[in-house]
Amino acid sequence: MATRNTSPSQTSRLYLLGAVMLLWCVAICGRLIYLQVFSYGNFVRQAGHQQQRAIPLAAKRGVIYDRAGRELAMSVMVDSAFAVPTEVKDLPTAVNLITRITGDNYNVVLADCRAHKTFCWVARKADDETIERINALHLQGIHFQKEPKRFYPARDLAAQVLGSVGMEDTGLSGIEHEFDEQLRGKAGKMFISVDARKQWFSDVATQPDPGDNIVLTIDKNIQYIAEKELDQAMHDTQAIAGTVIVENPHTGEILALANRPTFNPNVSKQIKPETLTNRAVSYVYEPGSAFKVVTLSAALEEKLTNPNELIDCQMGSIVYNRMRIRDSKPHGVLPVWGVLAESSNVGTIKIALRLGEDRYYRYIRAFGLGQQTGIELPGETRGITKPPSRWSKVSIAAISIGQEVGVSPIQLAGVISTFANDGVYVAPRIVAGTLPPQGPLQQVSFHPVEGRRVISPYTAAEMRSMMQKVVLEGTARRASLDGYTAGGKTGTGQKIDPATGAYSKTKYNATFAGFAPLNNPQVVVAVILDSPVGLHQGGQVSAPVFRRVTQQVLEYLHVPHDLPLAPKHQLLLAQSKLNDAELADDTPDHPGEPLETAEVNEAAKPVGGAPTPARAESRTNVVPAAIREPLASGEPTPAPLPDSSAQPKLPTSGTVVLDVEQGGIEVPSFVGKTFRGAVETAQDAGLQLEAVGSGVAREQNPAAGTHVPAGSHVTVQFGR
């Protein structure tokens, strides 16, 4: 049989076909290698983006304890509902049914679900009833996940101290904000995936780590006493706000810090921005006669007087630089302790003039005024004190009686604590320490900051004795305790009327701050009531609050009595015999112009404008309206006081140019901020936010850069 030979052309075609097939195989293999090796990561990421979503798992925030280990703030696990939109047959209907139960905005929830195909929240950290109602709908594609939710067992107890958190467990105010980084812990991560059949499954990649625990110096029971009595005082006096502080004067530990109005941090939707303000650290006010303890202690320390020196109070009237300043009632000759007990403005001014401006200012600063105390709470104010270079011709007289100077309640408590602590100032503190999240609760040892001596122990003892006379014989007789000695000082400061820009004839800050027992003080208690109706003097309305709080706290702490207990009927009889008029520590008159250089309560100042001529003129003769009046026409000029001879003689005609400085707080810009960011900014600035609408801040009033007094309201319009 003959063999058939292949022609050369056929051989060439076979080689060509083989080469084509080889190239095709190489191309296919190369493409596969490119897709499987070089582009693998990119395709995995794209698939993950389409089918998988990473959800942060919030860590349990640390527990906030009181000094005895009682829980004030904790996190509990609750259910949250979420949707896998690809599983939901009718997404708009499902969202509509759920938002009717939760009360959330339907459009916002629906838009979020449409933007995220694999996962979206529909009900965050809801209560049991809400979750049960959603579950009863039996909606396909709606699932549930456990999340930690902040819970405050005592509801509104110490609300401004503890603060609140947002939906993402971020601290918004108080300790929650100040120690947010330590409390928050480290979030974990969970992946939600959807397969080709549109079935979802989850995978926890990393577990969350809980945050550290915080131990406060607050005592829950003492806090309850302070808040209960403050509520009673608010009811009795119809005051618009109030503060009570209980402090250990030797260590600076804050045992209670109560504010009204308040809020329940468990019900975040009902929190009003103005209730978030911690007035104890951010409210600036003129302390009135309570400031006289600074004046007299400085003079005693400088050996310029002694408690028994007799001072002629000139029947309650004095003229200094052509301005008449009066007492609440006529006084003749009083010893220095009587000047304090009867709260004589005339006697205090005479003693202040012996100090001189520079020396007096050094003592004001030494008592911690005009500077932050450093307490571990956000939004603390420095208060307002001016250097002598900015004092007017009558500033030393005004400041000596508690005007033209601004303090916060926590600063006032620090001043009184200095006398109770033998003349050593110890800065107040409210955090005892931190604890790790794991393990049993441990005892935390509080280490106070190092104190500084302001006055000698002898001067402090003299002041305590004089302040006891205020309680026994002076304007604070309603502060006397049963079985305990006590000392303190009353004060009544006028407020600015925003409608007129002048000192109000009806609005006052009533103050009493004191300590007990006398020789070994265990507590300092400061009480400030804002705008009480009717009786408004510190000795009339704040001193009784001090008595009720201090009596209960000393008994709770088992402090031994240093006086025999009196029969109850005898105490009631003694209190009933007190005449309210005898407890006044300021004059009822309101002549003259408002205090401008105090840089406090300038709410009536036109936005962006300069003071009116009448108001600008008052900067040259600055004494509070409640205690001063210009000399009447034709009234003979009295003989100058010893210190006034050094004052230069002013011309009787010509042009006077006043350098009017802007005071108060500069309003920050809120435009572009979220609601949470605006709240934090307002709190840091010491302002009160009034929010209108929702979304992002669009407009604000007053405008950014405007100077307003601390605690002023700023209205911010939010929009989307």
KEBAVO-558029 format. One record per residue (C-alpha): residue in one letter; z, y, x. Coordinates in steps of 0.02 Angstrom, whole numbers, padded with zeros to 5 digits, always signed. Last residue first. Layout:
<recs>
aZYX;...
</recs>
This chain:
<recs>
r+02776+03539-01528;g+02905+03672-01565;f+03078+03733-01515;q+03145+03909-01546;v+03296+03951-01437;t+03437+04066-01496;v+03561+04112-01360;h+03742+04136-01412;s+03865+04220-01294;g+04002+04120-01208;a+04003+04228-01052;p+03946+04406-01085;v+03760+04449-01083;h+03640+04507-00950;t+03456+04487-00993;g+03351+04396-00863;a+03271+04277-00987;a+03251+04355-01158;p+03392+04361-01283;n+03321+04274-01386;q+03211+04127-01343;e+03036+04062-01377;r+02937+03901-01353;a+03067+03768-01310;v+02992+03593-01322;g+03011+03475-01470;s+03123+03516-01617;g+03161+03662-01732;v+03293+03798-01705;a+03427+03775-01572;e+03577+03890-01553;l+03640+03868-01375;q+03809+03935-01318;l+03814+04007-01142;g+03917+03963-00988;a+03765+03952-00875;d+03788+03765-00842;q+03811+03738-01029;a+03653+03832-01072;t+03551+03738-00942;e+03619+03570-01002;v+03581+03609-01184;a+03407+03671-01138;g+03370+03512-01041;r+03424+03406-01188;f+03316+03506-01308;t+03167+03494-01192;k+03126+03640-01080;g+02964+03739-01080;v+03047+03907-01114;f+03234+03903-01080;s+03236+04043-00951;p+03410+04088-00889;v+03517+04228-00965;e+03606+04325-00829;i+03793+04318-00860;g+03906+04471-00873;g+03881+04639-00792;q+03740+04763-00767;e+03793+04907-00658;v+03800+05085-00721;d+03788+05207-00576;l+03840+05366-00664;v+03765+05535-00619;v+03875+05682-00666;t+03791+05850-00689;g+03889+06011-00675;s+04054+06076-00740;t+04242+06052-00720;p+04231+05977-00546;l+04347+05829-00509;k+04500+05846-00399;p+04519+05701-00278;q+04657+05574-00314;a+04797+05571-00186;s+04915+05663-00300;s+04901+05524-00427;d+05018+05404-00338;p+05181+05494-00379;l+05134+05521-00561;p+05066+05692-00605;a+05168+05812-00709;p+05107+05816-00886;t+04953+05915-00941;p+04998+06025-01087;e+04916+05978-01252;g+04790+06112-01299;s+04658+05988-01354;a+04736+05817-01373;l+04752+05708-01221;p+04637+05559-01226;e+04699+05399-01309;r+04750+05234-01237;i+04828+05067-01280;a+04714+04979-01403;a+04558+05063-01339;p+04575+04985-01169;v+04581+05104-01021;v+04426+05155-00926;n+04401+05340-00901;t+04242+05355-00797;r+04158+05205-00878;s+04186+05280-01050;e+04046+05402-01020;a+03919+05261-01021;r+03972+05214-01197;a+03951+05389-01264;p+03787+05410-01173;t+03717+05248-01245;p+03714+05104-01126;a+03547+05056-01050;g+03423+04939-01132;g+03357+04766-01095;v+03440+04695-01249;p+03551+04827-01327;k+03736+04802-01280;a+03836+04736-01428;a+03868+04570-01343;e+03957+04654-01198;n+04111+04543-01218;v+04177+04560-01042;e+04107+04666-00903;a+04278+04749-00890;t+04184+04905-00844;e+04140+04938-01024;l+04307+04950-01114;p+04278+05018-01287;e+04300+05204-01329;g+04452+05290-01399;p+04583+05255-01532;h+04636+05083-01594;d+04822+05090-01636;p+04927+04935-01673;t+05003+04941-01498;d+05028+04784-01397;d+05169+04657-01366;a+05228+04633-01544;l+05374+04512-01568;e+05492+04639-01647;a+05369+04668-01789;d+05378+04483-01833;n+05564+04496-01867;l+05659+04340-01819;k+05796+04289-01941;s+05698+04138-02001;q+05692+04065-01826;a+05881+04073-01805;l+05910+03995-01976;l+05790+03853-01940;l+05877+03818-01774;q+06049+03819-01856;h+05989+03702-01993;k+05930+03580-01860;p+06098+03573-01773;a+06083+03627-01590;l+06052+03504-01448;p+06149+03547-01291;l+06043+03621-01152;d+05966+03541-00997;h+05893+03394-01092;p+05824+03251-00987;v+05633+03231-00986;h+05589+03071-01077;l+05401+03105-01060;y+05381+03092-01250;e+05530+03208-01276;l+05455+03335-01157;v+05286+03321-01245;q+05359+03342-01419;q+05457+03499-01377;t+05312+03571-01277;v+05186+03552-01418;r+05297+03623-01557;r+05364+03768-01453;f+05194+03813-01380;v+05120+03817-01554;p+05262+03934-01609;a+05220+04049-01462;s+05037+04062-01512;v+05057+04144-01684;q+05190+04281-01678;g+05223+04299-01492;g+05037+04306-01456;q+05011+04441-01586;h+04886+04407-01726;l+04979+04403-01892;g+04843+04422-02023;v+04690+04320-01974;p+04685+04240-01802;s+04536+04294-01697;d+04537+04169-01553;l+04698+04073-01524;i+04753+04037-01345;v+04897+03919-01302;a+04948+03875-01124;v+05076+03738-01088;v+05153+03707-00917;v+05247+03545-00899;q+05387+03469-00796;p+05475+03628-00744;n+05631+03597-00638;n+05738+03754-00655;l+05671+03816-00822;p+05628+03659-00918;a+05494+03700-00970;f+05341+03809-00943;g+05246+03953-01025;a+05083+04025-01085;f+05063+04121-01247;t+04903+04204-01301;a+04827+04287-01455;n+04646+04341-01435;y+04615+04481-01559;k+04494+04533-01695;t+04550+04660-01827;k+04528+04835-01755;s+04384+04779-01646;y+04354+04866-01481;a+04188+04955-01490;g+04009+04892-01481;t+03994+04927-01667;a+03923+04767-01741;p+03970+04657-01593;d+04156+04702-01614;i+04231+04681-01442;k+04393+04583-01437;q+04570+04648-01414;g+04696+04557-01306;t+04869+04500-01359;g+04982+04421-01229;t+05146+04326-01226;k+05237+04267-01072;g+05334+04112-01026;g+05503+04030-00997;a+05591+03879-01064;t+05764+03798-01070;y+05774+03632-01160;g+05886+03559-01295;d+05790+03634-01441;l+05652+03748-01380;s+05623+03937-01391;a+05442+03990-01415;r+05475+04095-01572;r+05579+04211-01461;a+05421+04256-01365;t+05422+04447-01376;g+05591+04469-01291;e+05769+04408-01293;l+05773+04221-01262;v+05589+04184-01232;v+05549+04340-01131;k+05718+04319-01045;q+05658+04149-00983;m+05510+04239-00905;m+05632+04345-00804;s+05722+04190-00740;r+05557+04106-00697;m+05500+04265-00608;e+05658+04273-00503;a+05637+04090-00456;a+05456+04123-00405;t+05513+04271-00301;y+05639+04160-00211;p+05512+04020-00185;s+05399+04147-00099;i+05235+04204-00176;v+05055+04141-00162;r+05078+03983-00060;r+04927+03870-00055;g+04913+03695-00125;e+04823+03546-00052;v+04727+03451-00184;p+04823+03323-00282;h+04807+03137-00243;f+04817+03031-00399;s+04852+02847-00369;v+04747+02734-00478;q+04827+02573-00541;q+04697+02438-00563;l+04602+02373-00714;p+04542+02195-00682;g+04381+02153-00590;q+04206+02221-00593;p+04150+02399-00631;p+04230+02474-00474;l+04363+02607-00508;t+04357+02796-00495;g+04492+02926-00472;a+04623+03038-00553;v+04499+03156-00637;i+04569+03310-00728;r+04618+03426-00586;p+04702+03596-00584;a+04713+03690-00418;v+04888+03696-00346;y+04962+03871-00320;v+05130+03871-00232;g+05261+03999-00290;d+05401+03877-00329;n+05292+03762-00435;a+05338+03838-00604;f+05284+04011-00543;t+05117+03941-00483;s+05097+03841-00644;i+05093+04006-00741;v+04944+04064-00639;g+04856+03895-00654;a+04876+03896-00843;l+04793+04067-00845;q+04648+04000-00742;i+04625+03855-00864;p+04623+03978-01010;s+04484+04080-00928;v+04512+04253-00859;g+04430+04423-00878;v+04497+04587-00809;e+04475+04763-00878;q+04634+04737-00978;g+04786+04633-00934;i+04924+04763-00921;s+04905+04793-00733;i+04717+04794-00753;a+04717+04950-00860;a+04833+05050-00747;i+04741+04999-00589;s+04577+05039-00674;v+04624+05219-00715;k+04516+05315-00592;s+04382+05180-00599;w+04378+05021-00497;r+04217+04969-00411;s+04280+04986-00232;p+04440+04900-00289;p+04346+04735-00302;k+04307+04678-00480;t+04378+04528-00569;i+04288+04427-00701;g+04310+04243-00736;r+04236+04116-00618;t+04170+04012-00762;e+04168+03822-00772;g+04012+03749-00851;p+04038+03569-00803;l+04210+03488-00784;e+04291+03419-00627;i+04410+03565-00600;g+04355+03672-00453;t+04468+03819-00498;q+04321+03937-00502;q+04346+04112-00436;g+04391+04283-00506;l+04573+04233-00525;g+04650+04101-00412;f+04824+04180-00399;a+04778+04238-00223;r+04634+04339-00297;i+04750+04443-00405;y+04871+04457-00259;r+04737+04531-00148;y+04687+04652-00286;y+04864+04724-00293;r+04864+04756-00106;d+04697+04846-00115;e+04738+04951-00268;g+04912+05015-00231;l+05071+04917-00256;r+05180+05062-00311;l+05056+05104-00448;a+05083+04931-00521;i+05268+04967-00550;k+05231+05124-00651;i+05097+05031-00749;t+05218+04891-00794;g+05350+05013-00857;v+05227+05105-00968;n+05147+04946-01036;s+05314+04877-01090;s+05308+04692-01132;e+05484+04688-01205;a+05533+04541-01095;l+05429+04601-00948;v+05496+04778-00948;g+05667+04703-00986;w+05661+04603-00824;v+05620+04766-00736;p+05773+04848-00814;l+05734+04962-00961;v+05761+05149-00990;g+05685+05211-01152;h+05567+05105-01254;p+05463+05160-01402;k+05355+05027-01487;s+05189+04942-01447;d+05186+05042-01287;r+05070+05188-01256;i+04938+05248-01133;r+04884+05429-01133;m+04733+05469-01025;r+04729+05630-00923;n+04730+05537-00756;y+04884+05438-00810;v+04986+05494-00959;i+05133+05386-01015;s+05208+05342-01183;g+05335+05214-01245;m+05495+05316-01251;q+05472+05369-01071;c+05481+05192-01001;d+05609+05245-00871;i+05629+05096-00757;l+05799+05027-00706;e+05799+04905-00562;n+05878+04740-00614;p+05732+04623-00579;n+05695+04700-00409;t+05567+04825-00349;l+05444+04860-00209;k+05502+04708-00111;e+05320+04653-00086;e+05357+04489-00175;l+05438+04581-00319;a+05287+04696-00337;a+05167+04548-00335;s+05274+04457-00463;l+05272+04609-00577;t+05083+04628-00581;v+05041+04443-00595;v+05169+04419-00735;k+05091+04568-00824;f+04933+04467-00856;a+05008+04392-01015;s+05006+04571-01082;g+04821+04566-01120;p+04728+04409-01070;e+04553+04486-01079;y+04434+04343-01115;v+04316+04223-01028;y+04281+04055-01110;s+04204+03925-00993;v+04350+03817-00933;a+04463+03797-01085;r+04320+03845-01201;n+04230+03681-01172;t+04071+03721-01266;l+03997+03570-01354;t+04048+03639-01525;e+03917+03777-01513;p+03777+03649-01500;k+03819+03568-01668;i+03843+03380-01662;q+03794+03294-01825;k+03651+03190-01754;s+03763+03128-01613;v+03888+03041-01727;n+03996+02947-01602;p+04025+03108-01505;n+04132+03176-01649;f+04140+03364-01633;t+04259+03508-01596;p+04300+03684-01649;r+04430+03689-01574;n+04479+03638-01399;a+04616+03528-01326;l+04651+03492-01143;a+04796+03373-01114;l+04886+03303-00962;i+04790+03408-00836;e+04856+03360-00665;g+04889+03512-00553;t+05016+03415-00450;h+05174+03518-00466;p+05127+03616-00623;n+05088+03460-00728;e+04972+03537-00856;v+04957+03547-01046;i+04813+03656-01108;v+04788+03713-01289;t+04631+03805-01344;g+04577+03891-01505;a+04432+03945-01611;i+04391+04041-01771;a+04574+04073-01812;q+04625+04043-01993;t+04807+04071-01940;d+04892+03923-02026;h+04743+03805-02024;m+04698+03842-01843;a+04882+03823-01797;q+04891+03654-01882;d+04734+03596-01792;l+04809+03655-01628;e+04966+03557-01666;k+04868+03396-01693;e+04757+03429-01542;a+04903+03453-01424;i+04999+03303-01490;y+04844+03192-01479;q+04812+03246-01300;i+04992+03204-01260;n+04964+03030-01330;k+04799+03004-01238;d+04871+03062-01071;i+04734+03151-00973;t+04735+03127-00784;l+04568+03038-00802;v+04514+02867-00736;i+04327+02840-00716;n+04241+02670-00713;d+04089+02636-00605;g+03922+02592-00681;p+03857+02422-00736;d+03716+02335-00640;p+03562+02291-00743;q+03479+02120-00721;t+03309+02114-00640;a+03147+02031-00697;v+03199+01988-00874;d+03050+01900-00955;s+02993+01926-01133;f+02870+01838-01247;w+02742+01899-01371;q+02609+01804-01469;k+02442+01891-01489;r+02348+01726-01472;a+02278+01784-01305;d+02454+01817-01240;v+02567+01969-01264;s+02697+02012-01131;i+02860+02112-01134;f+02934+02131-00961;m+03119+02172-00936;k+03193+02283-00801;g+03371+02325-00749;a+03454+02495-00742;k+03579+02539-00606;g+03748+02615-00652;r+03766+02763-00770;l+03948+02807-00737;q+03930+02858-00555;e+03771+02960-00580;d+03834+03039-00742;f+03996+03101-00667;e+03981+03284-00722;h+03878+03240-00876;e+03989+03106-00952;i+04140+03205-00892;g+04089+03345-01009;s+03911+03366-01070;l+03742+03281-01085;g+03768+03117-00994;t+03613+03008-00999;d+03630+02850-01104;e+03445+02848-01149;m+03486+02905-01326;g+03588+03050-01259;v+03768+03053-01200;s+03923+03151-01251;g+04067+03249-01176;l+04232+03171-01119;v+04324+03336-01098;q+04240+03422-01245;a+04281+03274-01359;a+04463+03256-01306;l+04496+03159-01467;d+04342+03173-01579;r+04320+02985-01611;a+04470+02894-01535;p+04368+02738-01497;y+04222+02833-01419;f+04070+02719-01411;r+03918+02731-01301;k+03784+02605-01347;p+03728+02460-01237;e+03568+02374-01295;k+03532+02206-01378;q+03351+02176-01431;f+03274+02146-01603;h+03099+02104-01663;i+02970+02175-01784;g+02797+02093-01768;q+02798+02021-01944;l+02911+02116-02062;h+03049+02015-02145;l+03112+02169-02240;a+03289+02099-02234;n+03292+02125-02046;i+03271+02312-02071;r+03415+02316-02196;e+03526+02212-02082;i+03488+02324-01933;t+03534+02480-02033;e+03698+02403-02094;d+03747+02347-01919;d+03726+02519-01843;a+03570+02568-01746;k+03552+02577-01558;r+03370+02627-01565;a+03262+02593-01719;v+03072+02585-01705;w+03052+02561-01518;c+02876+02522-01456;f+02798+02373-01367;t+02631+02289-01330;k+02500+02408-01399;h+02585+02568-01341;a+02501+02728-01402;r+02489+02667-01581;c+02675+02628-01582;d+02721+02799-01514;a+02611+02888-01641;l+02692+02789-01783;v+02867+02833-01725;v+02827+03019-01710;n+02735+03026-01876;y+02876+02940-01971;n+03015+03053-01906;d+03178+02954-01908;g+03284+02932-02064;t+03330+02755-02013;i+03296+02669-02179;r+03145+02771-02232;t+03087+02759-02051;i+03079+02569-02067;l+02973+02564-02224;n+02852+02695-02158;v+02835+02605-01992;a+02789+02443-02079;t+02664+02531-02192;p+02580+02620-02048;l+02572+02458-01943;d+02492+02345-02072;k+02470+02173-01990;v+02601+02196-01854;e+02574+02074-01711;t+02470+02193-01604;p+02602+02327-01631;v+02743+02227-01550;a+02884+02321-01635;f+03062+02360-01582;a+03232+02356-01666;s+03392+02395-01572;d+03550+02291-01590;v+03719+02340-01519;m+03815+02301-01360;v+03967+02411-01334;s+03993+02548-01204;m+04160+02634-01175;a+04244+02803-01189;l+04429+02843-01209;e+04497+02673-01159;r+04683+02669-01122;g+04725+02638-00939;a+04884+02743-00936;r+04801+02895-00854;d+04661+02896-00984;y+04512+02783-00958;i+04324+02815-00954;v+04227+02651-00949;g+04071+02638-00845;r+03901+02644-00926;k+03823+02478-00968;a+03656+02468-00883;a+03500+02511-00980;l+03362+02381-00973;p+03201+02469-00928;i+03049+02400-01021;a+02896+02348-00921;r+02743+02322-01032;q+02622+02177-01027;q+02454+02132-01104;q+02340+02279-01066;h+02431+02349-00915;g+02467+02174-00853;a+02285+02129-00866;q+02236+02284-00769;r+02369+02248-00637;v+02314+02068-00621;f+02134+02125-00604;n+02179+02244-00463;g+02281+02113-00373;y+02142+01985-00378;s+02006+02102-00319;f+02001+02043-00137;v+02041+01860-00163;q+01979+01791-00328;l+01849+01921-00368;y+01782+01941-00192;i+01790+01753-00158;l+01699+01718-00320;r+01568+01846-00277;g+01545+01771-00106;c+01532+01597-00178;i+01400+01652-00303;a+01304+01747-00170;v+01312+01600-00049;c+01254+01481-00185;w+01108+01594-00229;l+01063+01612-00046;l+01063+01422-00028;m+00958+01398-00184;v+00833+01526-00122;a+00826+01442+00050;g+00800+01270-00030;l+00661+01337-00138;l+00576+01413+00014;y+00594+01253+00112;l+00519+01153-00031;r+00376+01278-00048;s+00338+01264+00136;t+00334+01074+00126;q+00213+01081-00017;s+00098+01196+00079;p+00104+01080+00231;s+00041+00931+00128;t+00152+00784+00098;n+00073+00615+00149;r+00052+00470+00026;t+00085+00302+00103;a-00047+00166+00073;m+00000+00000+00000;
</recs>
